[in-house]
Amino acid sequence: MVAGPKNPTAGGGGLKGGPKKNQKITKKFIINATQPVNDRIFDASAFTTFLQQRIKVDGLTGNLGERINVTNLGDGRIEVVAHQEFSGRYLKYLTKKFLKKQQLRDWLRVVATNKGEYSLKFFNVVGEEGEEEED
């Protein structure tokens, strides 16, 4: 097979996937904890301050500055807006870390519901009660 002349504009050569130079990045994440907040086992304001203290920017914790904003939207919803490259998996990791610290990891789990949206849900323990055998 003979290859034809290469067209530099077709195919988009260069860096793939990343932002172009001098291009603004804005990523928005929402953590929905309405169910545990309504049951009064989860404190959204304490979680907001935990995120503000623990998120690392340029290798330093608590170095949010103007690039990352963590706000409590009320009703158990927390919004994280990042004006730089930021991973949703890192947010999920910090959420799990907070749940472990508060000893809630046995009852709550972090589920990605949509892109950029995480939800705290209870483990489904209803089906296990009928499986126990009586001696």
C-alpha positions as CSV (number, residue, x, y, z in Angstrom):
1,M,0.0,0.0,0.0
2,V,1.4,3.4,-1.0
3,A,1.0,6.2,1.5
4,G,-0.3,9.5,0.2
5,P,1.0,13.0,1.2
6,K,0.3,13.9,4.8
7,N,-2.0,16.7,5.6
8,P,-0.9,18.5,8.8
9,T,-4.3,20.0,9.5
10,A,-6.2,16.7,9.3
11,G,-5.9,14.4,12.4
12,G,-5.0,17.2,14.8
13,G,-1.4,16.2,15.5
14,G,0.3,17.7,18.6
15,L,-0.8,17.1,22.2
16,K,-3.9,14.9,22.6
17,G,-6.4,15.3,25.3
18,G,-4.9,18.1,27.3
19,P,-5.7,21.8,27.2
20,K,-3.9,24.1,24.7
21,K,-1.5,26.7,25.9
22,N,-3.0,29.7,27.7
23,Q,-6.4,28.0,27.8
24,K,-8.5,28.3,30.9
25,I,-9.6,25.1,32.6
26,T,-12.7,25.0,34.8
27,K,-13.8,21.7,36.4
28,K,-16.9,21.5,38.6
29,F,-17.6,18.6,41.0
30,I,-20.6,18.1,43.3
31,I,-20.7,15.8,46.2
32,N,-24.3,15.0,47.1
33,A,-24.8,13.9,50.7
34,T,-28.4,14.9,51.2
35,Q,-29.5,11.4,52.4
36,P,-27.0,11.1,55.3
37,V,-27.4,14.8,56.2
38,N,-31.2,14.4,56.5
39,D,-30.6,11.4,58.8
40,R,-28.2,13.6,60.9
41,I,-25.2,11.2,60.7
42,F,-23.1,13.4,58.4
43,D,-22.0,17.0,59.0
44,A,-21.6,18.8,55.6
45,S,-19.9,21.9,57.1
46,A,-17.2,19.8,58.8
47,F,-16.7,18.0,55.5
48,T,-16.3,21.3,53.7
49,T,-13.6,22.5,56.1
50,F,-11.9,19.1,55.8
51,L,-11.7,19.5,52.1
52,Q,-10.4,23.1,52.4
53,Q,-7.7,21.9,54.7
54,R,-6.7,18.7,52.9
55,I,-6.8,19.4,49.1
56,K,-3.3,19.6,47.8
57,V,-2.3,22.2,45.2
58,D,1.2,22.2,43.9
59,G,2.2,19.6,46.6
60,L,1.0,21.7,49.5
61,T,-2.1,21.1,51.6
62,G,-4.4,24.0,52.3
63,N,-2.9,26.0,49.3
64,L,-6.2,26.5,47.5
65,G,-5.9,30.2,46.8
66,E,-8.1,31.5,43.9
67,R,-7.7,28.3,41.9
68,I,-9.9,25.9,43.9
69,N,-13.2,26.9,45.6
70,V,-15.0,24.6,48.1
71,T,-18.5,25.8,49.0
72,N,-21.3,24.3,51.0
73,L,-24.5,24.7,48.9
74,G,-26.7,23.7,51.8
75,D,-29.0,20.7,52.0
76,G,-26.0,18.4,52.1
77,R,-24.5,19.4,48.7
78,I,-20.8,20.4,48.4
79,E,-19.5,22.0,45.3
80,V,-15.8,22.0,44.3
81,V,-14.8,24.3,41.4
82,A,-11.2,24.0,40.2
83,H,-9.6,26.5,37.8
84,Q,-6.8,24.1,37.1
85,E,-6.3,20.4,36.4
86,F,-8.1,18.5,39.1
87,S,-9.0,14.8,39.5
88,G,-12.4,13.6,40.5
89,R,-10.8,10.4,41.8
90,Y,-8.8,12.5,44.2
91,L,-12.0,14.0,45.5
92,K,-13.5,10.6,46.0
93,Y,-10.3,9.5,47.9
94,L,-10.6,12.5,50.2
95,T,-14.3,11.7,50.8
96,K,-13.5,8.2,51.7
97,K,-10.8,9.4,54.0
98,F,-13.2,11.7,55.8
99,L,-15.8,8.9,56.2
100,K,-13.1,6.7,57.7
101,K,-12.1,9.4,60.1
102,Q,-15.7,9.9,61.2
103,Q,-16.2,6.1,61.4
104,L,-18.9,6.2,58.8
105,R,-17.2,4.1,56.2
106,D,-19.1,0.9,57.3
107,W,-22.4,2.5,56.5
108,L,-21.8,4.9,53.7
109,R,-20.2,4.6,50.3
110,V,-19.2,7.1,47.6
111,V,-20.8,6.5,44.2
112,A,-20.1,8.4,41.0
113,T,-23.6,9.1,39.7
114,N,-22.8,11.4,36.7
115,K,-19.6,12.9,35.3
116,G,-18.3,15.2,38.0
117,E,-21.0,14.3,40.5
118,Y,-20.5,12.0,43.5
119,S,-23.2,10.8,45.9
120,L,-23.0,9.3,49.4
121,K,-25.3,6.4,49.7
122,F,-26.1,3.9,52.4
123,F,-25.0,0.2,52.0
124,N,-28.0,-2.0,51.3
125,V,-28.2,-4.1,54.4
126,V,-31.9,-5.1,54.2
127,G,-31.4,-8.4,52.4
128,E,-28.8,-9.7,54.8
129,E,-31.3,-10.1,57.8
130,G,-33.2,-12.9,56.2
131,E,-30.1,-14.9,55.3
132,E,-29.1,-15.6,58.9
133,E,-29.9,-19.1,60.1
134,E,-31.2,-19.9,63.5
135,D,-29.4,-22.5,65.6
